[in-house]
Amino acid sequence: MTKIFCDIADLKLIKKFDKIKIVKGFTTNPSLLRKAGAINYKNYCKKILKVTNKPVSVEVFADEEIEMIKQGLEISKWGKNVYVKVPFVNSKGKFMGNAIKKLNKNNIKLNVTAVYNYNQTKKILKNINKKTNVIVSIFAGRMADAGKDPLPQFKKSIKFAKTFKNVQILWASTREPYNLIQAKRLNCHIITIPPNIISKIQKFGKSYNSLTIDTVKGFLKDSNDSKFKI
């Protein structure tokens, strides 16, 4: 079964979506935190972790491996439900294998992010144990934006991850509600979805006829409101 995580950092929205049964966890990143108005990174993330008991991914923002490890060790202490989010590479393109390995050896739950293909997944899994929980976040939407088909990369990654009971593959950068259907068909473990798309998913089940009528009603309302004439 594919679990739904909410991709958000706004405290009010986290409180709201924490009450929704289909939401099983949360993912954040420095960009979302900045958008939410966070000033003190540590204090803000600790507030998030107190709002919910569900898993929350909190990302390191250092670019050098040694500092990344230090931040990861610190973040891991902020809550029992925290997953330390580490990028596959730094901004210079260097694989963060040592950071992944070091944090994993300390039994820190990880979310390895900014992954785009099966070979990267394979490389990550060669640097972890088979005990501590690890999420591998593959960026489907951004891949598709670049004209690449994400599905083969998920199929291979999910197949390889089967040898690790502690590894879950996550569908990241969701673009539309239908991505949930795709993730389910792949038996992807997790999909992280922004709030506006989760709201649409809750309305799944409309018939083709209802969709047609709703669309025409929308066009008609806009025409009437604009007082168009021919």
N, C-alpha and C positions, 0 to 999 in steps of 0.2 A: 504493500500500500504506500502510495506517495504522500508524504507529510507536507503540509503547507507551512512555511515560515513567512512572516511578514517583514519586508525590507523597509525599515523605518527607524528614525531616531527621535521623533517628536514625542515627548513624554505623555501628552494628553492622548495622542493617537495610540500609543502603546497601551495605556490604561484601557482604552476603548476596545482595541483588538485583542487584548489579553482575555477578554470576556467571551470572545467568539470561539466556539468549540473547534471549528476546523483549523484554527491557527494553533500550531504546536510549538512555535518558537519564533525568534526574531533575529534578523541580521542587520548590522549597522556598518558604517564605514566613515572615515574622516569627512568626506563630502556631505553625507547625510547629517552628521553631527554639526557641521558648520551651518548648514541650511536650517537646522533646528534651533540655532542660536547659542550653542554650547560655547562657553568661554574657557572654563576650566575643564579640561578633558577628563581627568580622573574623577572629579566630583560629579560631573554630569553622567558619566558611565555608571558610577556607583548608584546613582538615583534610578537609572534604568533597571539595574540588576535587583533593586529592592522592589520595584513596581511589579515585577513578574517572577515567578518561579520556573518559568519555561526557559529552555536554552537561549542564550543570547551571545552572538558573535561580536566581539570587540576587537578592532584591528590595531596592530602596531602601526606607527607612522615613521619610524626610523628608516633610514635608507642604507645604513651600514650594518653588516651582519652582527657584530658584537653588541651594538646598541639595540638592535632588533631583539636579540636574546634577552637583554636586560629588561626591555619593555615587556616582553612576553612573560617573563618570570613575575614581574610586578603585577601585570593585568590579571594573571591567573589567581592572584590572592584576593581579588575584588569580590568574588562571589562563587558559590558552588556551582551555579548554573552557567558560568562564563566559558565560552570557547575563545581561545586566543586566535585571532585571524592574522595569518602571515601570507604575504604575497609569494608566488612561485619564484619570481625574480625581483631584484631591486630595480631602480630606475636606470641603471647602467646595463641591465640585461644579465646580471650575474645570478645564477641559480642559488637560492637560499637554502640549500640542502643541509648545511651545518646548523642553521637556526632551527629548521624543522626537526632534525635528529636530536639536537640538544634539548629542546623543549619537550619532545616526545619521550625522551629518556627520563625526564623529570615527571612523567605521568600527567602532563598537561594536555587537556583536550584541545585539539587544533581544528581550525578551518583554514585550509590552504586555498588561497583565492587567486583570481586572475589567471585561471587555467583555461587553455584553449584547444588542446588536443590530447589524444590517447598517450602519445609518447611522454608528455609532461606528467600525466597521471601515473604512468609506469615508473617514472623517475622519482616521484614523490613517495610511492609505496615501497620503493627500494630503501628508503631512508627512515622507515617507521617500524615499530614493533607490531605485534598482533594482539595487544592488550588495551592500550589507551585509545579512546574514541578519536577518530579523524574524519573530518568532512573535506571532500574535494569539490570546490566550487568551479564548475565549468560555465563560461559565459556564452550561453546560447544566443541571446539577442544581439550582442555585439558582434558575434561571429557572423550571424545572418546579415547584419548591417554591412559587413564587409564582403558580402556575396559568397559566403562559405556555408555549406550545409553542416549544421551542428550534430545532426542525428547519428552519423557514423562514428563520431568521436565519443558520443555518449554510449552507444552500443558496445564499443570495444572497452571503454573505461569500466562500465558496469560489469561486463563479463570478467575482466581482470580482477576487479574488486571482490568478486565472490570468494576468492581464496582468503580474504581478510574479513572476519566477522565484526571487526571494530571499525570498518571503513564504510562511509556513506557517500554516494555521489549526489551532488546538488546541482539542479538546473538554475543558473543565475541569469541575471539581466532579462527577466521576463518582459515581453512586449505586449502580449494580448492574452485574454482568458483561455484561448484555445491551446496555448502552451501547456496548460495543466493536463489537457487530454493527451498531448504528445508525450509529456513526462510520464504519465500513467501507463501508456502503451509500452514505453521503454522499461517499465519497472524501475524508474529512477527513484531513489530513496527519498529525496527532498526536492521541493521547488520553492524558491523564495520569490515572493510576489509583493509589489507595492500595494498600499491600501486601496487605491482607486480600482485596481483590477480585482482585488479580493471582493470588493462590493459588487462587481459585475458577476463574479463567479457564483455568488449567493443567489443570483437570479437565473441560473442555468435551468433549462427545461422548457422554455417557450417554444411553441410550435412554429413551423414555417409560416403558417397563415397569420398567426399573431404578430410575428416579426414584420410581415408585409404590411398589415394594417397599421401597426405602430409607426412604421416608416412614412407611410402616406399621410397619416395624421400629423406628423411632425412637419412635413412639407406644407401641408394645408394651413397649419397654425402660423408658420412663418410668413406665408403668402398673405394671409388675412391681417396679421399684425403689421406687415409692411404696406398694406392697402395697395397692393399691386393691381394695375389695370392694363389691358391690351386694347 
